[in-house]
Amino acid sequence: MKPFHPEDCLILIVDDVVQNLQVMGKMLEQAGYETTFATSGEQALERVKTAHPDLILLDLMMPGMNGIAVCKKLKTDAYFCQIPIIFLTASNEIDNLLEAFKTGAADYITKPFRPEEVLIRIETQLTNQRLKKQIEEQNQQLQAEIEAHRRTEEKLQDAKQAAEAANRFKSAFLANMSHELRTPLNAIFGFTQLMQNSSNLTLEQQKNLNIIRRSGEHLLNLINDILNLSKIEAGRITVNNTDFNLSNMLLEIEEMFRLRAIEKGLDLDFVMSPHLPQLIVSDRLKLRQVLINLIGNAIKFTKSGSVMLRASVVSSKESLTIDQEDAAEEDKGTWRQPDAESIQIQTSPRHRSPLSPRPLPSGQLTLQFEISDTGVGIYPEEINKIFQPFVQSKAGIDAGEGTGLGLTISQRYIELLGGNLAVNSQVNVGTTFKFQIPVTPIETLANNQCKLPLNRVIGLAPNQRRYRILVVDDKLSNRELLIQMLSQVGFEVRVAENGREAIEIWEKFEPHLIFMDMLMPVMNGYEATKEIKATLKGQATVIIAITASVFEEQKPDILSSGCDDIIHKPFVDWVIFDKIIQYLGVRFLYEQSGTDKSTGGDSTLNLSAMQNLPYSWLTALEASAIALDDQAIYRVIAQIENQETELAKVLISYTDNFQYDKILEAIAKIKPAQTE
């Protein structure tokens, strides 16, 4: 509490006896107070208006207007009602004192008074008044703050509602954008594939069609990046843990980038700890995408030298790898956070560790992945920006590639997996990205089968019923694509442009299966499916939704409407045929086999023709197939075509249908014979 200062207080003394005024005034002035005087009630009221005293000493009994009347006047005045009043009285009658307090008196002093008592009572009332004012001021300030907080909360609520509305609008926009972009992409992919299946195309035409398909895939990847970021921001991305073979996944990624590294003259090394578990439980797709993004960037921004992935197990007791004791002399790197000054990362000599089985530890492990390169590096001022959406480093801008979303998505995916992505870099020396994620090691996989597309379907196997299929889509290009794809193999196909027309055709045509677009005018696919499935006949009709939407939250709505399954645009033909096999049990004839799927027939390359090829061609073909690089495969096939025309056609067919495994299988049989 602040100290009391009498000199800051003005006291009005009201008494009709002048001697009393003189005595009281002298006493108060000696105590440090300022004083002013009035000898009547009327004069006291005037003096209050002009002097604005802090306290009034008021004589109770005065001629004319007495003290009680003066007090009543002041207490009913809004400007002066808060001034404390101490009555001066020679009367001890209880009634007079009660009346004084009823009018608003704060205290009373009995004449003759004692100076000490007067000073204490005055100081007490002034202190109380000051505290009262402070409390009132604090209350007013608190009320103002409460009001300000209320207004802020209202603004925040308005902003939240606006943000939610904007987010809903963005989601709706992205869903529509996805549908509008994926629909024409579906036609591009589909008709390109139909044309590639033709047997009378020249190699040049095959190359041109492949360029169209790859350009479409590039556009689809950009769309997926934007949609993935949107789903991350909206909290719609979840972790989907599955059992998978980590060793195989890393080898697959290494082979995927091998040829690209060779073409740039780079050393690509995957250093995998012998302690690394082969089989784990985690989100395979997200981990794979992160590694592909980081390794792809490393190769893109490295002109010479090497790119290396190091995978190891982190000790549960400290953030050091189990292999650190062996690598202590080799790895001297010091790590800092992304916003720290960039430093040079020194990596151990390149070597390849074998992936051998080992006893699995119990419980959860933490895996560490480091992707290092000897590329252009990242400037220190760019470190904190490269993880922001649509922001690229100077090297990325100079390269003129990508959307600036790869690192953003990678960082968010790693966070979802329970880790954090860190980076260290030095310009013109290199960059290293590092992250750790928890995983659960396992001993066996629940399902280790990988579904691969078969050879191209060329027709229905004999001795089957005439299957009827209804295609429902408001886009002419999508209808035409499925008509050609289905009718050329022997299905009886009808089409509808909207849900209402689909119901009318379904009632008469009685199709075995309906491919139903979900977003259409007049009546959408949801409504049409519900109406069809509401009947006994409709329950026997298979309805597969075909949608351009990629939002997972729409999947329950689609299935709850009655659809039996979902196919996402853009799709490839083998997905359509696999769904038909799954739901109708149809048997197909395949290219170069003349057998149906149930017989397990398979097409084979002319091994003798392949055996006549130069060893260098086989090696180049093998590397290209391992890297899944169809452009490189076509370049090798162009050489083969001049020597083995029929063999070249089969290789083109395999490449068009993504059957790289069949090419590799044939090469594996040929190579030992050539080296004998």
C-alpha positions as CSV (number, residue, x, y, z in Angstrom):
1,M,0.0,0.0,0.0
2,K,1.2,3.5,-0.8
3,P,2.1,5.7,2.2
4,F,-0.5,8.2,3.5
5,H,0.2,11.9,2.7
6,P,-1.9,14.4,4.6
7,E,-0.7,17.3,2.5
8,D,-2.5,15.8,-0.5
9,C,-5.9,16.0,1.3
10,L,-8.3,19.0,1.6
11,I,-10.7,19.0,4.6
12,L,-13.8,21.1,4.8
13,I,-14.7,22.1,8.4
14,V,-18.3,23.2,9.0
15,D,-19.3,24.7,12.4
16,D,-21.3,27.7,13.4
17,V,-18.9,28.4,16.3
18,V,-15.8,30.3,15.0
19,Q,-13.6,29.2,18.0
20,N,-14.3,25.5,17.1
21,L,-13.2,26.2,13.5
22,Q,-10.0,27.9,14.7
23,V,-9.0,25.1,17.0
24,M,-9.8,22.3,14.6
25,G,-8.1,24.1,11.7
26,K,-4.9,24.7,13.6
27,M,-4.8,21.1,14.7
28,L,-5.2,19.7,11.2
29,E,-2.8,22.2,9.6
30,Q,-0.2,21.1,12.1
31,A,-0.8,17.5,11.1
32,G,-0.1,18.5,7.5
33,Y,-3.7,18.8,6.1
34,E,-5.0,21.6,3.9
35,T,-8.3,23.1,5.3
36,T,-11.2,25.2,4.3
37,F,-14.1,26.5,6.4
38,A,-17.9,27.1,6.4
39,T,-20.0,28.6,9.3
40,S,-23.4,27.4,8.1
41,G,-25.1,24.6,6.2
42,E,-25.8,26.8,3.1
43,Q,-22.2,28.0,3.0
44,A,-21.0,24.4,3.3
45,L,-22.9,23.4,0.2
46,E,-21.4,26.2,-1.8
47,R,-17.9,25.6,-0.5
48,V,-18.2,21.9,-1.5
49,K,-19.0,22.9,-5.1
50,T,-16.0,25.2,-5.4
51,A,-13.4,23.4,-3.2
52,H,-14.2,19.7,-3.8
53,P,-12.9,18.6,-0.4
54,D,-11.6,15.1,0.2
55,L,-13.4,14.9,3.6
56,I,-16.0,17.0,5.5
57,L,-16.1,17.6,9.3
58,L,-19.7,18.6,9.8
59,D,-21.3,20.0,12.9
60,L,-24.5,18.2,13.7
61,M,-26.4,21.0,15.4
62,M,-26.4,24.4,13.6
63,P,-29.0,27.1,13.2
64,G,-30.9,27.2,10.0
65,M,-29.8,24.2,7.9
66,N,-28.3,21.6,10.4
67,G,-25.7,19.0,9.6
68,I,-28.2,16.2,8.9
69,A,-29.9,18.4,6.2
70,V,-26.5,19.2,4.6
71,C,-25.6,15.5,4.6
72,K,-28.9,14.6,2.9
73,K,-28.3,17.1,0.2
74,L,-24.7,16.0,-0.5
75,K,-25.6,12.3,-0.5
76,T,-28.3,12.7,-3.1
77,D,-25.9,14.6,-5.4
78,A,-24.1,12.3,-7.8
79,Y,-21.0,14.5,-7.9
80,F,-20.4,14.7,-4.1
81,C,-22.1,11.6,-2.6
82,Q,-18.8,9.8,-2.3
83,I,-17.2,12.4,0.0
84,P,-16.9,10.9,3.5
85,I,-18.6,12.9,6.2
86,I,-17.7,12.8,9.9
87,F,-20.2,14.5,12.2
88,L,-19.0,16.7,15.1
89,T,-21.6,16.6,17.9
90,A,-21.9,17.5,21.6
91,S,-25.1,15.3,21.7
92,N,-25.0,11.8,23.0
93,E,-28.6,11.1,22.0
94,I,-28.9,7.8,20.2
95,D,-31.7,9.0,18.0
96,N,-29.6,11.9,16.6
97,L,-26.7,9.6,15.9
98,L,-28.9,7.0,14.2
99,E,-30.4,9.7,12.0
100,A,-26.9,10.9,11.1
101,F,-25.8,7.4,10.0
102,K,-29.1,6.9,8.1
103,T,-28.3,10.0,6.0
104,G,-24.9,8.6,5.0
105,A,-22.4,9.7,7.7
106,A,-19.2,7.7,7.8
107,D,-18.3,8.4,11.4
108,Y,-18.8,10.8,14.3
109,I,-16.6,12.7,16.9
110,T,-18.0,13.8,20.2
111,K,-17.2,17.2,21.6
112,P,-15.0,18.1,23.4
113,F,-12.7,16.0,21.1
114,R,-9.2,14.6,21.6
115,P,-6.7,15.5,18.9
116,E,-5.3,12.0,18.6
117,E,-8.8,10.5,18.1
118,V,-9.7,13.1,15.5
119,L,-6.6,12.5,13.5
120,I,-6.9,8.7,13.6
121,R,-10.6,8.9,12.5
122,I,-9.8,11.3,9.7
123,E,-6.9,9.2,8.4
124,T,-9.0,6.1,8.6
125,Q,-11.7,7.5,6.5
126,L,-9.4,9.1,4.0
127,T,-7.5,5.8,3.7
128,N,-10.7,3.9,3.2
129,Q,-11.8,6.4,0.6
130,R,-8.6,6.1,-1.2
131,L,-8.8,2.3,-1.1
132,K,-12.4,2.4,-2.3
133,K,-11.4,4.6,-5.3
134,Q,-8.5,2.2,-6.1
135,I,-10.9,-0.7,-6.0
136,E,-13.4,1.1,-8.2
137,E,-10.6,2.0,-10.6
138,Q,-9.4,-1.6,-10.6
139,N,-12.9,-2.8,-11.1
140,Q,-13.4,-0.4,-14.0
141,Q,-10.1,-1.5,-15.5
142,L,-11.1,-5.2,-14.9
143,Q,-14.4,-4.5,-16.5
144,A,-12.7,-2.9,-19.4
145,E,-10.3,-5.8,-19.8
146,I,-13.2,-8.2,-19.5
147,E,-15.0,-6.3,-22.2
148,A,-11.9,-6.2,-24.3
149,H,-11.5,-10.0,-23.9
150,R,-15.1,-10.5,-24.7
151,R,-14.7,-8.5,-27.9
152,T,-11.5,-10.4,-28.7
153,E,-13.2,-13.7,-28.1
154,E,-16.0,-12.6,-30.4
155,K,-13.5,-11.7,-33.0
156,L,-11.7,-14.9,-32.6
157,Q,-15.0,-16.8,-32.8
158,D,-15.8,-14.9,-35.9
159,A,-12.4,-15.6,-37.3
160,K,-12.7,-19.3,-36.4
161,Q,-16.1,-19.5,-38.1
162,A,-14.6,-17.7,-41.1
163,A,-11.6,-20.0,-41.1
164,E,-13.9,-23.1,-40.8
165,A,-16.0,-21.7,-43.6
166,A,-12.9,-21.0,-45.7
167,N,-11.6,-24.5,-44.9
168,R,-14.9,-26.0,-46.0
169,F,-14.9,-23.9,-49.1
170,K,-11.3,-25.0,-49.8
171,S,-12.1,-28.7,-49.2
172,A,-15.1,-28.4,-51.5
173,F,-13.0,-26.5,-54.1
174,L,-10.2,-29.1,-53.9
175,A,-12.7,-32.0,-54.2
176,N,-14.2,-30.3,-57.2
177,M,-10.8,-29.5,-58.6
178,S,-9.7,-33.1,-58.0
179,H,-12.8,-34.4,-59.9
180,E,-12.5,-31.9,-62.7
181,L,-8.7,-32.6,-63.2
182,R,-8.8,-36.3,-62.7
183,T,-11.7,-36.8,-65.0
184,P,-9.9,-35.6,-68.2
185,L,-6.7,-37.4,-66.9
186,N,-8.7,-40.6,-66.7
187,A,-9.5,-40.2,-70.4
188,I,-5.9,-39.3,-71.3
189,F,-4.6,-42.4,-69.4
190,G,-7.3,-44.7,-70.6
191,F,-7.2,-43.9,-74.3
192,T,-3.4,-43.8,-74.3
193,Q,-3.4,-47.3,-72.9
194,L,-6.0,-48.5,-75.4
195,M,-3.8,-47.1,-78.2
196,Q,-0.7,-48.6,-76.7
197,N,-2.4,-52.0,-76.8
198,S,-2.6,-51.8,-80.5
199,S,-0.2,-54.2,-82.3
200,N,0.3,-52.1,-85.4
201,L,2.0,-49.1,-83.8
202,T,5.5,-48.1,-84.7
203,L,8.1,-47.7,-82.0
204,E,8.0,-43.9,-82.6
205,Q,4.3,-43.9,-82.0
206,Q,4.8,-46.0,-78.9
207,K,7.3,-43.4,-77.6
208,N,5.0,-40.5,-78.3
209,L,2.1,-42.2,-76.5
210,N,4.5,-43.0,-73.6
211,I,5.4,-39.3,-73.4
212,I,1.7,-38.4,-73.2
213,R,1.2,-40.9,-70.4
214,R,4.3,-39.8,-68.5
215,S,3.3,-36.1,-68.8
216,G,-0.1,-37.0,-67.5
217,E,1.5,-38.9,-64.6
218,H,3.6,-35.8,-63.8
219,L,0.5,-33.7,-63.7
220,L,-1.3,-36.3,-61.5
221,N,1.7,-36.2,-59.1
222,L,1.4,-32.4,-58.8
223,I,-2.3,-32.7,-58.1
224,N,-1.7,-35.4,-55.5
225,D,0.9,-33.2,-53.7
226,I,-1.5,-30.3,-53.4
227,L,-4.3,-32.5,-52.3
228,N,-2.1,-34.3,-49.8
229,L,-1.0,-31.0,-48.3
230,S,-4.6,-29.9,-48.1
231,K,-5.5,-33.1,-46.3
232,I,-2.6,-32.7,-43.9
233,E,-3.6,-29.1,-43.0
234,A,-7.2,-30.2,-42.5
235,G,-6.1,-33.0,-40.2
236,R,-7.5,-35.6,-42.6
237,I,-4.3,-37.6,-43.0
238,T,-4.0,-40.6,-40.6
239,V,-1.4,-43.2,-40.0
240,N,-2.2,-46.6,-41.7
241,N,0.1,-49.1,-40.1
242,T,0.7,-52.4,-42.0
243,D,3.1,-55.3,-41.9
244,F,5.8,-55.0,-44.5
245,N,9.3,-56.0,-45.5
246,L,11.6,-53.0,-44.8
247,S,14.6,-54.6,-46.5
248,N,12.7,-55.2,-49.7
249,M,11.3,-51.7,-49.7
250,L,14.7,-50.1,-49.3
251,L,16.1,-52.3,-52.1
252,E,13.2,-51.4,-54.3
253,I,13.8,-47.7,-53.7
254,E,17.5,-48.1,-54.4
255,E,16.9,-49.9,-57.7
256,M,14.3,-47.2,-58.6
257,F,17.0,-44.5,-58.4
258,R,19.9,-46.6,-59.6
259,L,19.7,-45.8,-63.3
260,R,19.0,-42.1,-62.7
261,A,22.1,-41.9,-60.6
262,I,24.1,-43.7,-63.3
263,E,22.9,-41.3,-66.0
264,K,24.2,-38.4,-63.9
265,G,27.4,-40.1,-63.1
266,L,26.7,-40.3,-59.3
267,D,27.5,-43.0,-56.8
268,L,24.3,-44.1,-55.1
269,D,25.0,-46.0,-51.9
270,F,22.5,-47.5,-49.4
271,V,24.3,-48.3,-46.1
272,M,22.0,-50.5,-44.1
273,S,22.9,-51.6,-40.6
274,P,23.0,-55.4,-40.0
275,H,20.9,-54.7,-36.9
276,L,18.1,-53.3,-39.1
277,P,14.9,-55.4,-38.8
278,Q,13.7,-56.9,-42.0
279,L,10.0,-57.0,-41.1
280,I,8.3,-54.1,-39.3
281,V,4.9,-52.5,-38.6
282,S,4.6,-48.9,-39.7
283,D,2.9,-46.8,-42.4
284,R,4.8,-48.2,-45.5
285,L,3.4,-45.8,-48.0
286,K,4.3,-42.6,-46.0
287,L,7.8,-43.8,-45.1
288,R,8.3,-44.8,-48.8
289,Q,7.1,-41.5,-50.0
290,V,9.4,-39.6,-47.6
291,L,12.4,-41.6,-48.7
292,I,11.6,-41.1,-52.4
293,N,11.1,-37.4,-51.9
294,L,14.4,-36.9,-50.1
295,I,16.5,-39.2,-52.3
296,G,14.9,-37.7,-55.4
297,N,15.8,-34.2,-54.2
298,A,19.4,-35.4,-53.4
299,I,19.9,-36.7,-56.9
300,K,18.2,-33.7,-58.5
301,F,20.5,-31.2,-56.8
302,T,23.8,-33.2,-57.0
303,K,25.8,-32.7,-60.2
304,S,28.8,-34.8,-59.2
305,G,29.9,-37.0,-56.3
306,S,27.5,-39.2,-54.4
307,V,24.1,-39.7,-52.7
308,M,23.9,-42.0,-49.7
309,L,21.1,-43.4,-47.5
310,R,22.1,-44.7,-44.1
311,A,19.5,-46.7,-42.2
312,S,20.2,-47.8,-38.6
313,V,18.7,-48.6,-35.3
314,V,18.7,-46.1,-32.5
315,S,19.6,-47.2,-28.9
316,S,16.7,-46.9,-26.5
317,K,18.9,-45.3,-23.9
318,E,20.5,-42.6,-26.0
319,S,20.0,-40.9,-29.4
320,L,23.0,-42.8,-30.8
321,T,22.8,-45.7,-33.2
322,I,23.7,-49.2,-32.2
323,D,26.3,-49.1,-34.9
324,Q,28.0,-46.0,-33.5
325,E,30.7,-47.9,-31.7
326,D,31.8,-49.4,-35.0
327,A,31.5,-46.0,-36.8
328,A,32.8,-43.7,-34.1
329,E,36.0,-43.0,-35.9
330,E,34.3,-42.6,-39.3
331,D,31.3,-40.4,-38.5
332,K,32.4,-37.1,-36.9
333,G,29.2,-35.1,-37.9
334,T,27.7,-32.7,-35.5
335,W,23.9,-32.0,-35.8
336,R,22.1,-28.8,-35.2
337,Q,18.5,-27.7,-35.6
338,P,17.3,-26.4,-39.0
339,D,17.5,-22.8,-37.9
340,A,21.1,-23.1,-36.7
341,E,24.1,-22.2,-38.8
342,S,24.8,-24.7,-41.5
343,I,27.7,-27.0,-41.0
344,Q,29.6,-29.6,-43.0
345,I,28.5,-33.2,-42.5
346,Q,31.3,-35.8,-42.7
347,T,30.1,-39.2,-43.6
348,S,31.8,-42.5,-43.3
349,P,33.4,-44.2,-46.3
350,R,30.9,-45.8,-48.7
351,H,30.1,-49.4,-48.1
352,R,27.2,-51.8,-48.6
353,S,26.1,-53.7,-45.5
354,P,24.4,-57.1,-46.2
355,L,20.8,-57.5,-45.1
356,S,21.0,-60.7,-43.1
357,P,18.3,-62.1,-40.7
358,R,18.9,-61.5,-37.1
359,P,17.1,-62.2,-33.8
360,L,14.4,-59.6,-33.3
361,P,14.3,-57.5,-30.1
362,S,11.0,-57.3,-28.2
363,G,8.9,-54.2,-28.2
364,Q,9.3,-51.1,-30.2
365,L,12.5,-49.8,-31.9
366,T,13.5,-46.4,-33.3
367,L,14.9,-46.4,-36.8
368,Q,17.1,-43.6,-38.1
369,F,17.4,-42.6,-41.7
370,E,20.0,-40.2,-43.1
371,I,20.1,-39.0,-46.7
372,S,23.3,-37.3,-47.6
373,D,24.5,-35.8,-50.9
374,T,27.5,-33.8,-52.3
375,G,25.2,-31.3,-54.1
376,V,24.7,-27.6,-54.3
377,G,23.6,-27.2,-50.7
378,I,21.2,-24.9,-49.0
379,Y,21.9,-21.3,-47.9
380,P,21.6,-20.7,-44.1
381,E,18.8,-18.2,-44.6
382,E,16.8,-20.7,-46.6
383,I,16.9,-23.5,-44.0
384,N,13.8,-22.3,-42.1
385,K,11.9,-21.6,-45.3
386,I,12.3,-24.9,-47.2
387,F,9.7,-26.7,-45.1
388,Q,7.1,-24.1,-45.9
389,P,4.5,-25.0,-48.5
390,F,5.3,-23.8,-52.1
391,V,8.6,-22.4,-51.0
392,Q,11.7,-23.5,-52.9
393,S,15.4,-23.0,-52.3
394,K,17.5,-21.1,-54.8
395,A,18.6,-24.4,-56.3
396,G,15.0,-25.5,-56.7
397,I,14.1,-22.3,-58.4
398,D,17.1,-22.5,-60.7
399,A,16.2,-26.1,-61.5
400,G,12.6,-25.0,-62.5
401,E,11.1,-28.3,-61.2
402,G,8.6,-29.3,-58.6
403,T,6.0,-27.5,-56.6
404,G,7.9,-26.8,-53.4
405,L,5.7,-29.3,-51.5
406,G,8.0,-32.3,-51.3
407,L,9.8,-31.3,-48.1
408,T,6.6,-29.9,-46.5
409,I,4.8,-33.2,-47.0
410,S,7.8,-35.2,-45.9
411,Q,8.1,-33.3,-42.7
412,R,4.4,-33.6,-41.9
413,Y,4.4,-37.4,-42.7
414,I,7.5,-37.9,-40.4
415,E,5.7,-36.0,-37.6
416,L,2.6,-38.3,-38.1
417,L,5.0,-41.3,-37.8
418,G,6.3,-39.9,-34.5
419,G,9.5,-38.3,-35.6
420,N,11.0,-35.0,-36.7
421,L,12.9,-34.0,-39.9
422,A,16.2,-32.2,-39.4
423,V,18.6,-30.8,-42.0
424,N,22.3,-29.8,-42.1
425,S,23.8,-28.2,-45.2
426,Q,26.8,-26.3,-46.5
427,V,26.6,-24.5,-49.8
428,N,28.6,-26.2,-52.6
429,V,29.5,-29.0,-50.2
430,G,26.3,-31.0,-49.6
431,T,23.2,-31.6,-47.6
432,T,22.0,-34.2,-45.1
433,F,18.5,-34.8,-44.0
434,K,17.9,-37.0,-40.9
435,F,14.9,-38.3,-39.1
436,Q,14.0,-41.0,-36.6
437,I,10.7,-42.9,-36.3
438,P,9.4,-45.6,-33.9
439,V,8.5,-49.0,-35.5
440,T,7.5,-52.4,-34.2
441,P,9.6,-55.4,-35.5
442,I,7.8,-58.6,-36.3
443,E,8.8,-62.1,-37.4
444,T,6.4,-62.9,-40.2
445,L,4.1,-61.0,-42.5
446,A,0.3,-61.5,-42.4
447,N,0.2,-61.2,-46.2
448,N,3.4,-61.1,-48.2
449,Q,1.7,-61.4,-51.6
450,C,2.0,-58.5,-54.0
451,K,-0.6,-58.1,-56.7
452,L,0.8,-57.4,-60.1
453,P,-1.1,-56.7,-63.3
454,L,-1.5,-59.6,-65.7
455,N,-0.9,-59.6,-69.5
456,R,-3.3,-57.5,-71.5
457,V,-6.9,-58.9,-71.6
458,I,-7.9,-59.8,-75.2
459,G,-11.3,-61.4,-74.6
460,L,-13.6,-63.6,-72.5
461,A,-12.7,-67.2,-72.0
462,P,-15.2,-69.5,-73.8
463,N,-18.2,-71.3,-72.2
464,Q,-19.4,-68.3,-70.1
465,R,-22.6,-66.4,-70.0
466,R,-23.1,-63.1,-71.8
467,Y,-22.3,-60.6,-69.1
468,R,-24.1,-57.2,-69.2
469,I,-22.4,-54.1,-67.8
470,L,-23.9,-50.6,-67.4
471,V,-21.6,-47.6,-67.5
472,V,-23.0,-44.4,-65.8
473,D,-21.0,-41.2,-66.3
474,D,-22.0,-37.7,-67.4
475,K,-18.7,-37.2,-69.2
476,L,-18.7,-38.5,-72.8
477,S,-14.9,-39.3,-72.7
478,N,-15.3,-41.5,-69.7
479,R,-18.2,-43.4,-71.2
480,E,-16.4,-43.9,-74.4
481,L,-13.3,-45.1,-72.6
482,L,-15.2,-47.8,-70.7
483,I,-17.3,-48.8,-73.7
484,Q,-14.2,-49.5,-75.8
485,M,-12.4,-51.2,-72.9
486,L,-15.3,-53.5,-72.1
487,S,-17.0,-54.1,-75.4
488,Q,-13.7,-55.1,-77.2
489,V,-13.3,-58.0,-74.9
490,G,-16.8,-59.2,-75.3
491,F,-19.1,-57.6,-72.7
492,E,-22.5,-56.3,-73.6
493,V,-22.4,-52.6,-72.6
494,R,-25.0,-49.9,-72.1
495,V,-24.4,-46.3,-71.0
496,A,-26.3,-43.7,-69.1
497,E,-25.5,-40.0,-68.6
498,N,-27.0,-39.5,-65.1
499,G,-28.5,-41.5,-62.2
500,R,-32.1,-41.1,-63.3
501,E,-31.3,-42.5,-66.8
502,A,-29.3,-45.3,-65.1
503,I,-32.3,-46.5,-63.1
504,E,-34.5,-46.6,-66.2
505,I,-31.9,-48.6,-68.2
506,W,-31.1,-50.8,-65.2
507,E,-34.8,-51.9,-64.9
508,K,-34.9,-53.1,-68.5
509,F,-31.3,-54.1,-69.2
510,E,-30.7,-55.9,-65.9
511,P,-26.9,-55.6,-65.9
512,H,-24.7,-57.9,-63.8
513,L,-22.5,-54.9,-62.9
514,I,-22.8,-51.1,-62.9
515,F,-19.8,-48.8,-63.0
516,M,-21.3,-45.7,-61.3
517,D,-19.9,-42.2,-61.4
518,M,-20.8,-40.4,-58.1
519,L,-21.0,-36.8,-59.2
520,M,-23.6,-36.2,-62.0
521,P,-26.4,-33.8,-62.8
522,V,-30.1,-34.6,-62.6
523,M,-29.5,-37.5,-60.1
524,N,-26.0,-38.3,-58.7
525,G,-24.5,-41.7,-58.1
526,Y,-25.3,-41.7,-54.4
527,E,-29.1,-41.3,-54.9
528,A,-29.2,-43.7,-57.9
529,T,-27.3,-46.4,-56.0
530,K,-29.6,-46.1,-53.0
531,E,-32.7,-46.4,-55.2
532,I,-31.4,-49.4,-57.0
533,K,-30.1,-51.2,-53.9
534,A,-33.5,-50.6,-52.2
535,T,-35.0,-53.3,-54.4
536,L,-34.6,-57.1,-54.3
537,K,-33.3,-57.1,-57.9
538,G,-30.9,-54.3,-57.1
539,Q,-29.4,-56.3,-54.2
540,A,-28.2,-58.8,-56.8
541,T,-26.6,-56.1,-58.9
542,V,-22.9,-55.2,-58.3
543,I,-22.3,-51.5,-58.2
544,I,-18.8,-50.2,-58.3
545,A,-18.3,-46.5,-57.7
546,I,-15.9,-44.7,-60.0
547,T,-14.8,-41.4,-58.5
548,A,-12.2,-38.7,-59.0
549,S,-12.3,-37.8,-55.3
550,V,-9.3,-38.7,-53.2
551,F,-10.7,-37.7,-49.8
552,E,-10.9,-40.7,-47.5
553,E,-13.8,-39.3,-45.5
554,Q,-16.0,-39.7,-48.6
555,K,-15.4,-43.4,-48.8
556,P,-17.9,-44.3,-46.0
557,D,-20.5,-42.2,-47.7
558,I,-20.0,-44.0,-51.0
559,L,-20.1,-47.4,-49.4
560,S,-23.0,-46.6,-47.2
561,S,-25.0,-45.6,-50.2
562,G,-24.9,-49.2,-51.3
563,C,-21.8,-49.4,-53.6
564,D,-19.9,-52.6,-53.3
565,D,-16.5,-51.2,-54.1
566,I,-14.6,-48.0,-55.2
567,I,-12.3,-47.3,-58.1
568,H,-10.4,-44.0,-58.2
569,K,-9.8,-42.0,-61.4
570,P,-7.6,-42.1,-63.3
571,F,-7.5,-45.9,-63.5
572,V,-5.7,-48.5,-65.7
573,D,-7.5,-51.3,-67.5
574,W,-6.3,-54.2,-65.3
575,V,-7.9,-52.6,-62.2
576,I,-11.3,-52.6,-64.0
577,F,-10.8,-56.2,-65.1
578,D,-9.6,-57.4,-61.7
579,K,-12.8,-55.9,-60.1
580,I,-14.9,-57.8,-62.7
581,I,-13.1,-61.0,-61.8
582,Q,-13.6,-60.3,-58.1
583,Y,-17.3,-59.7,-58.2
584,L,-18.5,-61.6,-61.3
585,G,-16.0,-64.5,-61.4
586,V,-15.3,-63.8,-65.1
587,R,-12.5,-65.7,-66.8
588,F,-10.4,-63.8,-69.4
589,L,-8.1,-64.7,-72.2
590,Y,-4.7,-62.9,-72.1
591,E,-2.3,-61.7,-74.7
592,Q,0.2,-64.4,-75.9
593,S,-1.4,-67.0,-73.6
594,G,-4.9,-67.9,-74.8
595,T,-5.6,-69.0,-71.3
596,D,-7.9,-67.7,-68.6
597,K,-6.7,-66.5,-65.2
598,S,-7.9,-69.6,-63.4
599,T,-5.6,-71.9,-65.4
600,G,-2.5,-69.9,-64.4
601,G,-1.4,-69.5,-68.0
602,D,1.4,-67.0,-68.6
603,S,3.1,-65.5,-71.6
604,T,6.8,-65.9,-72.2
605,L,9.4,-64.1,-74.2
606,N,11.3,-65.9,-77.0
607,L,14.3,-66.9,-74.9
608,S,16.3,-68.0,-77.9
609,A,15.8,-64.6,-79.5
610,M,16.9,-62.8,-76.3
611,Q,19.9,-65.1,-76.1
612,N,21.1,-63.7,-79.4
613,L,21.2,-60.1,-78.0
614,P,24.5,-58.5,-77.0
615,Y,25.3,-58.7,-73.3
616,S,25.4,-54.9,-73.0
617,W,21.9,-54.6,-74.3
618,L,20.6,-57.1,-71.8
619,T,22.5,-55.3,-69.0
620,A,21.0,-52.0,-70.0
621,L,17.5,-53.5,-70.3
622,E,17.8,-55.1,-66.9
623,A,18.9,-51.8,-65.2
624,S,16.1,-49.9,-66.9
625,A,13.5,-52.5,-65.8
626,I,14.8,-52.5,-62.2
627,A,14.5,-48.7,-62.2
628,L,11.0,-48.9,-63.7
629,D,12.2,-46.4,-66.3
630,D,10.2,-47.1,-69.4
631,Q,11.8,-44.3,-71.3
632,A,15.2,-46.0,-70.9
633,I,13.6,-49.4,-71.8
634,Y,12.2,-48.0,-75.0
635,R,15.7,-46.7,-76.0
636,V,17.0,-50.3,-75.6
637,I,14.1,-51.8,-77.4
638,A,14.7,-49.4,-80.3
639,Q,18.1,-51.1,-80.7
640,I,16.6,-54.6,-80.4
641,E,13.8,-53.8,-82.9
642,N,16.3,-53.8,-85.8
643,Q,17.6,-57.3,-84.9
644,E,14.5,-59.0,-83.3
645,T,11.3,-57.3,-84.4
646,E,8.9,-59.8,-82.8
647,L,10.9,-59.8,-79.5
648,A,10.7,-56.0,-79.5
649,K,6.9,-56.1,-79.8
650,V,6.6,-58.4,-76.8
651,L,9.0,-56.2,-74.8
652,I,6.9,-53.1,-75.7
653,S,3.8,-54.9,-74.6
654,Y,5.3,-55.8,-71.3
655,T,6.6,-52.2,-70.7
656,D,3.2,-50.7,-71.6
657,N,1.5,-53.0,-69.1
658,F,4.1,-52.3,-66.3
659,Q,5.2,-56.0,-66.4
660,Y,8.9,-55.3,-65.7
661,D,9.0,-58.4,-63.6
662,K,8.6,-60.6,-66.7
663,I,11.4,-58.8,-68.5
664,L,13.7,-59.3,-65.5
665,E,12.7,-62.9,-65.1
666,A,13.6,-63.7,-68.7
667,I,16.9,-61.8,-68.4
668,A,17.7,-63.8,-65.3
669,K,17.3,-67.0,-67.3
670,I,19.4,-65.7,-70.3
671,K,22.4,-64.1,-68.4
672,P,23.8,-67.4,-67.0
673,A,23.7,-69.0,-70.4
674,Q,25.6,-66.0,-71.9
675,T,28.3,-66.0,-69.4
676,E,29.0,-69.8,-69.6
